[in-house]
Amino acid sequence: MFTKRTIVALATAPITQNIALIRVSGPQTYSIITRIFDRSLPEYPPKNSQLIFGKIINPQKEIIDEVLLLCFYKPHSFTGEDVVEISCHGNLFIVNQILQLILENGAELAQAGEFTKQAFFNGKLNLVQAQAINDLIRAPSLPAAKLALHNLSPETQKELEIIENELLEIIATIKVNIDYPEYDGVEYLTGKAALSRLDRLLLKLEVIKKSGRESRVYQEGLKIAIVGKPNVGKSTLLNALLQEEKAIVSPIAGTTRDIVEARYNLQGIPLTLLDTAGIHETQDIIEKIGVERSLQALDKAEIIFFLVDNSCP
């Protein structure tokens, strides 16, 4: 069950900076802000959002900071609740004083993702859009960010709504055909016609599923295991891709004893490269452990680069 709370959090990074942004959202937002702001707020609720300059003051009427308040009113905000965003100076001592004042006046510290959670339960976002926001925030590349924006757009949501409505229409028609076969006001849907319509919906869902897989690859990346026998050039390949001496290269077989892991960006796709120990029969205890870890890397990898030495007959 969703319990409505008035929550507050620092929306910008917790570092010293020119401007910091503190967000407050929930049913007590304006009663709290009224108690710590030196100016009267507009009569609640005005039709549009308001930008107000003033001072944050403590119970002793001491000025904490000069700030700008950007005021949104329920339900016309991202969360669907009353929201105030406080733009203050980015000194962390000032930021913490303002946060403490808001908490002392009845707000609670927001949990990770709780503003988006409020938006979801207030019907401002669906689960796809909520996930898209998380993907956009954490996107490791520009293509990943573009895909997240695509999933956030209203056009993408309309595609899903059209499919959902058509599926519900098929289900409703079949139920009426079964329960009221004598009713003439509804299309008689034969099994062949129903399957044809369902096949078209399935094709549309396959396109969306493919887009989802593509988005996951750009967001989460791929694990690539570089495997082969000793001294076939696994570490050399890793170093060439990275253009740095990440792994030790030598003519001595078994130089790599453990997994060497490295990050590589391939046209916006984040890759985790795993340089493995050479897979071969050995009596050396340490080499055996390395071979076992190489085999484990094979199980975890989405792509395997199997290297061979083409100089051998």
C-alpha positions in Angstrom: 0.0 0.0 0.0 1.3 3.5 -0.9 1.5 5.8 2.1 1.7 9.5 1.2 4.7 11.1 2.9 6.2 14.5 2.6 9.7 13.9 1.5 12.8 15.9 0.9 16.2 15.3 -0.7 19.1 17.1 -2.3 18.5 16.8 -6.0 22.0 17.8 -7.0 25.4 16.2 -6.1 26.5 16.5 -2.5 29.5 18.6 -3.3 30.5 22.3 -3.0 29.1 24.1 -6.0 27.6 27.4 -7.1 23.9 26.3 -6.8 22.3 23.3 -5.1 18.7 22.1 -5.6 16.6 20.7 -2.7 13.2 19.1 -3.6 10.3 18.8 -1.3 7.2 16.8 -2.3 4.0 15.7 -0.5 0.9 16.9 1.3 2.7 19.0 3.9 5.0 20.8 1.5 3.5 24.2 1.7 2.8 24.2 5.4 6.5 23.4 6.0 7.9 26.0 3.5 5.6 28.7 5.0 7.3 28.1 8.4 10.9 28.6 7.1 10.4 31.2 4.4 10.4 35.0 5.1 7.7 35.9 2.5 4.1 35.0 2.1 3.4 32.4 -0.6 0.7 33.0 -3.2 -2.8 32.0 -2.2 -3.1 28.3 -2.5 -3.4 26.9 -5.1 -2.7 29.3 -7.9 -3.2 28.1 -11.5 0.4 28.0 -12.6 3.8 27.3 -11.1 5.4 30.2 -9.3 9.0 31.4 -9.0 9.6 33.3 -5.8 12.7 35.0 -4.3 13.2 35.2 -0.6 15.1 34.0 2.5 15.2 30.8 4.4 15.1 31.6 8.2 15.5 29.4 11.3 13.2 29.5 14.4 15.4 32.3 15.8 14.7 34.4 12.7 18.3 34.2 11.5 18.8 34.2 7.8 20.2 30.9 6.5 20.4 31.8 2.8 18.8 33.7 0.0 17.0 31.3 -2.3 14.6 30.9 -5.2 11.5 28.8 -4.7 10.0 27.1 -7.7 6.5 26.1 -6.6 4.3 23.4 -8.3 0.8 22.6 -7.2 -1.0 19.2 -7.0 -1.6 17.5 -9.4 0.5 19.7 -11.9 3.9 18.4 -10.9 6.2 15.5 -11.7 5.2 13.6 -8.6 1.5 14.6 -8.7 2.0 16.1 -5.2 2.6 19.6 -4.1 6.3 20.2 -4.9 8.7 23.0 -4.0 12.3 23.1 -5.4 14.7 25.3 -3.5 17.6 26.7 -5.4 20.2 27.8 -2.7 23.9 28.4 -2.7 25.9 25.2 -3.0 27.9 25.5 0.3 27.2 22.1 2.0 26.9 23.8 5.4 24.0 25.9 4.1 22.4 22.9 2.2 22.5 20.8 5.4 21.0 23.6 7.5 18.1 23.9 5.1 17.5 20.2 4.9 17.6 20.0 8.7 15.0 22.8 9.0 12.7 21.0 6.6 13.1 17.7 8.4 12.5 19.3 11.8 9.2 20.7 10.4 7.7 17.4 9.5 9.3 16.1 6.3 11.1 12.8 5.9 14.3 12.1 4.0 13.4 10.6 0.6 14.5 7.1 -0.2 16.3 6.3 -3.5 13.8 6.7 -6.3 10.9 7.8 -4.0 10.0 10.9 -6.1 9.5 8.6 -9.1 7.6 6.2 -6.9 5.2 9.1 -5.9 4.8 9.9 -9.6 4.0 6.2 -10.4 1.3 5.8 -7.7 -0.2 9.2 -8.6 -0.6 8.0 -12.2 2.0 10.4 -13.7 4.2 7.6 -14.9 3.8 3.9 -15.8 6.4 1.2 -15.0 8.0 1.5 -18.5 8.5 5.3 -18.0 9.7 4.8 -14.4 12.3 2.3 -15.7 13.2 4.7 -18.5 14.0 7.5 -16.0 16.3 5.2 -14.1 18.0 4.1 -17.4 18.4 7.8 -18.5 20.0 8.7 -15.2 22.5 5.8 -15.4 23.0 5.7 -19.2 26.7 5.0 -19.8 26.7 6.4 -23.3 24.8 8.8 -25.6 23.1 6.0 -27.6 21.9 4.5 -24.2 20.5 7.9 -23.2 18.7 8.3 -26.6 17.1 4.8 -26.1 16.0 5.7 -22.6 14.4 9.0 -23.9 12.6 7.0 -26.6 11.1 4.7 -23.9 10.1 7.8 -21.9 8.3 9.5 -24.8 4.5 9.5 -25.1 4.6 8.0 -28.6 6.2 4.8 -27.1 3.4 4.6 -24.5 0.8 5.0 -27.1 2.1 2.0 -29.0 1.7 -0.2 -25.9 -1.8 1.3 -25.2 -3.0 0.5 -28.7 -1.8 -3.1 -28.3 -3.5 -3.4 -24.9 -6.8 -1.9 -26.1 -6.9 -4.2 -29.2 -6.2 -7.3 -27.0 -8.9 -6.3 -24.6 -11.3 -5.8 -27.5 -10.5 -9.3 -28.8 -11.1 -10.8 -25.3 -14.3 -8.9 -24.8 -15.7 -9.9 -28.2 -14.9 -13.6 -27.6 -16.6 -13.5 -24.2 -19.7 -11.9 -25.7 -19.7 -14.5 -28.5 -19.6 -17.3 -25.9 -22.0 -15.9 -23.4 -24.5 -14.3 -25.7 -24.3 -16.1 -29.1 -27.7 -14.8 -30.1 -26.6 -11.1 -29.7 -26.3 -9.4 -33.1 -24.8 -6.1 -32.1 -21.2 -7.6 -31.7 -18.9 -9.0 -34.4 -18.8 -12.8 -34.5 -15.1 -13.6 -34.1 -14.1 -16.9 -35.6 -11.0 -18.8 -34.3 -9.2 -18.0 -37.6 -10.0 -14.3 -37.4 -9.0 -14.1 -33.8 -5.7 -15.9 -34.5 -5.0 -13.5 -37.4 -5.5 -10.5 -35.2 -3.4 -12.0 -32.4 -0.6 -12.8 -34.8 -0.5 -9.1 -35.9 -0.3 -8.1 -32.2 2.5 -10.6 -31.6 4.5 -9.1 -34.5 4.2 -5.7 -32.9 5.2 -7.1 -29.5 8.3 -8.8 -31.1 9.4 -5.4 -32.4 9.0 -3.8 -28.9 10.8 -6.8 -27.4 13.7 -6.4 -29.8 13.9 -2.7 -28.9 14.0 -3.7 -25.2 16.9 -6.1 -25.8 18.8 -3.4 -27.7 18.2 -1.0 -24.9 19.5 -3.5 -22.3 22.7 -4.0 -24.3 23.4 -0.3 -24.5 22.5 0.1 -20.8 24.1 -2.9 -19.2 26.7 -3.8 -21.8 28.1 -7.2 -22.7 30.6 -9.5 -21.1 33.2 -10.8 -23.6 35.5 -13.6 -22.7 38.8 -13.9 -24.6 39.8 -17.5 -24.5 42.2 -20.0 -26.1 45.3 -22.0 -25.5 48.3 -20.5 -23.8 50.3 -18.0 -25.9 47.8 -17.5 -28.7 47.7 -13.7 -28.2 44.8 -13.2 -25.8 46.5 -10.5 -23.7 48.0 -8.9 -26.8 44.4 -8.6 -28.2 43.2 -7.0 -25.0 46.1 -4.5 -25.0 45.5 -3.7 -28.6 41.8 -3.0 -28.0 42.5 -0.8 -25.0 45.6 0.8 -26.6 47.4 0.4 -23.3 49.5 -2.2 -21.5 46.7 -3.6 -19.3 47.8 -7.2 -19.3 51.4 -8.6 -19.1 52.6 -10.1 -22.4 55.5 -12.5 -22.6 56.6 -15.5 -24.7 56.4 -17.7 -21.6 53.3 -19.9 -21.6 50.9 -19.4 -18.7 51.8 -15.7 -18.1 48.1 -14.9 -17.3 47.1 -16.9 -14.3 43.9 -14.9 -13.3 41.1 -13.1 -15.1 42.2 -9.6 -16.2 39.0 -7.5 -16.5 38.8 -4.3 -18.5 36.2 -1.8 -19.8 35.9 -0.9 -23.4 33.3 1.2 -25.2 32.4 0.1 -28.7 30.3 2.7 -30.5 28.2 3.4 -27.3 28.0 -0.2 -26.2 29.8 -0.8 -22.8 31.9 -4.0 -23.0 33.5 -5.9 -20.2 36.5 -7.7 -21.6 37.8 -10.8 -19.8 41.3 -11.9 -20.6 41.5 -15.4 -19.4 44.3 -17.9 -18.5 45.1 -20.3 -21.3 42.9 -23.4 -21.3 45.0 -26.6 -21.4 45.9 -29.6 -19.3 48.4 -28.8 -16.6 49.8 -30.2 -13.4 50.6 -26.8 -11.9 48.2 -26.1 -9.1 48.1 -22.3 -9.7 47.5 -22.8 -13.5 44.7 -25.2 -12.7 42.9 -22.6 -10.7 43.4 -20.1 -13.6 41.9 -22.7 -16.1 38.9 -23.2 -13.8 38.3 -19.5 -13.6 38.6 -19.3 -17.4 35.8 -21.9 -17.7 33.7 -20.0 -15.3 34.2 -16.9 -17.4 32.9 -18.8 -20.4 29.6 -19.5 -18.6 29.1 -15.9 -17.7 30.0 -14.3 -21.0 27.5 -13.3 -23.7 30.2 -13.3 -26.4 33.2 -15.5 -26.6 36.4 -14.6 -28.6 38.1 -17.9 -29.3 41.7 -17.3 -30.4 43.9 -19.7 -32.3 47.5 -19.4 -33.4 47.4 -19.5 -37.2 51.2 -19.8 -37.4 50.9 -23.4 -36.3 50.6 -26.1 -39.0 
